[in-house]
């Protein structure tokens, strides 16, 4: 007596189930990442070179939507202050309410409450400011400087205003977490402010979002490709066997 046991069909059904599952999970990651990102982040185009080299003019960046109370020293923030012309701008927070921001010490470094701060993002070599200044930051406000200290129009330009150039925290709408174009990169939190009271902010979820979207793409493409690849492999296997029926093993009893 002889009988047959089908083997390839079972493997094919399992592969189809797994490929469908991969596509489903991929869609969740891909679409979920985009939706989550749209809720948490706002795109912004850098209009000037005042934040070079960290942000080049024309760069497309992703700014996490935050309340101004979340801003910390070292953050690059997006804000809109009517007293600064009412246009959306991007600068770095160097002082918060209660700080005295001054420049410079004997080595040309920025001073926060008498403590020197190392600022590698300014390019190094030159003094932290082309002119000396000292400003007391009122509570609820932020003192903002551009990284390109010789051309940036920032809090130093408004030292004669009420608050000595500081802007209200309420004017802040976002904190830059990443550059999206032309050279994708994550914006690091500067270590120079970490030792000061309040420390630096925690990076936003831009990296997990990126990996979720990329991982979703890989799963969708991989799952969608399974069917055509499996059929092509089946045809090649059938050809190598000289046209004999496949998917059977003969058992004699």
N, C-alpha and C positions, 0 to 999 in steps of 0.2 A: 504494500500500500504506500502511496506517496501523497504528500501534502505540500502546501506552500505557505510561507510566512511573509507578509509584506513588511518591508522595513523602510524604504525611501519615503513612502507616503506619510508615515508618522513623523519622520524628521522634517518633511516639508511643511506639515501642519504646524509643528512647533516653531519652525522658522518664521512662518507667516504671523503667528501669534506674537512672537518676540519683536518682529519688525514693526507690527502695528502698535505694540506697546511703546517702542522706541519713538515712533512718530508722535504718539499722543503725549508722552513725557516731554519730547522736544518742543512741541507746540506750547505746552504749559510754560516751560522755561523761557522760550523765545518771546512769546506774547506777554507773559507775566513780567519779564524783565523790562520790556519796553513800557508797559503801563506803569509799573513801579517807578521806573526812571523818569517818566513824564510827570508823575506826581511829586517826586522829590527834587528834581533838577530843572533848572531853566537854562537855555542856551544864551550865550552872550558873545558878541564880537568886539574884540579889544580895539578901540578907536584911535589910540595914540601909542607912542613908544615910551610912555612914562613908566611902564612896568617892565621894561627890558632889564636884564635878559630873561627873567622868569616868564613873561608873557610878551611875545613879539606883536607889533602892530598888525592888525588883521587876523590874529589868532581867533579860533573859535573855541570857547571854553564852556565847561559845564559848572554851573554854580548851584550848590545845594540851597534850597529854599530854607532860610532860617529866620528866626526872630532876632532882632538886633541885640537882645540880651544875651544871646549865645555867642556873640563875637568875642574872640580872645586876641591878645597880642600875638602878632605874627600872621594872623589870618589875612588873606586877600579877599576883600569884600566888594560887593556890588551895592551901590547906594545912589540915592537921588535926593540932594539937598537943595531946596529952592534958593538958599542964600549963595550957592555955588553955581548958579545959573539954571538950575532946574533940569539939567540933562543927567542921564544915567552915567555913572563913572565907576572906575575900578581903582582902588588904592589898597595899601597894606596898613593894617592897624599896628601902631607902635606904642600907643598909650591909651589907657582906659581911665575912667573916673577916679580921681584921687591921685593920679600920677603927676609927677613933674618931669616933662620931657625936655632935654637940653642937648645941645651940641656945641662944642665937642670936647672930649677929654684930650690929653696931650698926644694920644695916638690917633686922634681923628674919629673916635667911635661915638656912637649915640649913647646918651646917658638916660636911664630911667631911675628916678629917685636916687641919683648919685651912683648907680651901678652901670658899668659899661656893658654894652650888648654887642656881641659879634654878629655881623650881618653879611654872610657870604654871598647872598643873592644880589647885593649891589655891585658886584663885579670885583670888589677888592682893590686895594691900592690907594684909592682916593678917599678923602674924608667923607663922613656920613652926610655932610651938608656943606654946600659952598659958602654958607654964611652961618655965623653963630646965632643961636636963639635959645630962649627958655620959655616954656609955656606950662601953666598949671591946667590940668584937664578937669573940668567940672564933673560932678557925679552925673551919670546917665548919658555921658558923651564919649566920643572916641577921637583920638588924634591920629590923622592919616597921612602917610607919606608915600610917594611913588618910589619904586626901586631905582629909577634913573634920576638921581637926586639933583643933577645939574639942569634938567629941563622940565621936571615935573611941576605942575601947578597944583599944590596940595595945601595942607594945613598951614605951612609956612607962609603961603601967599595971603592967608586970612588972619594973620596974627593980631591985626588991629581990630578984628571983629569981636563981638561979644563971645566969650568962651575961648578967646585966643586961638581961633582956627579950628576948634573941635566941632564935630557934627553930632547931632542927636543919634542915639542908638536906633531910634524909630525909623530913621531914613534908610537903614540897611535892609536889603531884600534877599541877599544871597551871599554865600561864601564859596569861592572858587576851589573846586576839588580836583579838576583835571583839565588838561588841554586835549581837545578832540581833533584839532587840525591846525597846522599841517603836520606836526609831529606828535602823535598821541603820547601823553605822559601824565602821571599822577603828580599833583602839586603837594610836595612834602611840607610838613609843619616845621618851621625853623626851630632848632634846638636852643638858639640864643635866648629865647624868652622863657624856656621851660622852668628855670630856677626861680622866676619871679612869682609873686603871689597870684594864684589862679591858674598858673601854668599855661599850656597851649591846648587848643581844641582837639577833640578826637576826630580822626579822618572819617568822612562820610562813607556810605556803602557803594561808592562808584566801582570799586574793583569786583565785589561780589556780583553786581549787576552786569558788568562786562563778561565775567565768566559764565553767568547764567545764560546770557544771550548767545555767546559763542558756543557753549555746550548744547543749547537748544538747536542751533543750526546744524551741528555735527550729528546729533541724534536724528533730526528730520531727514537730512541727506542720506545718512547711513541706512535708516529704516526704509526710505523710499527706494533705495538702490537694491535692496535685498531681492525683490521679486525678479527684476530683469537679470541680475547676476545669477540667481538660482536657476532660472530657465535656460540661460546660456550654458551653465555648467551641466545641466541635465542633457541638453542636446549633444554636447561634446562627449559626455560619458556614453550616451547611446550609440554614437558613431563609432567610438572605440570598440564597442562590443559587437560590432557587425550587425547591428539592427536587431539583436536578440531582445526579448522583453526584459525590461529592467524592473527593479523593485521587488524581486522575488528570490527567495532562497529555497532550493529543493531539499526536502527531507525524506529519506527512504525509511520505511518501517516494515 
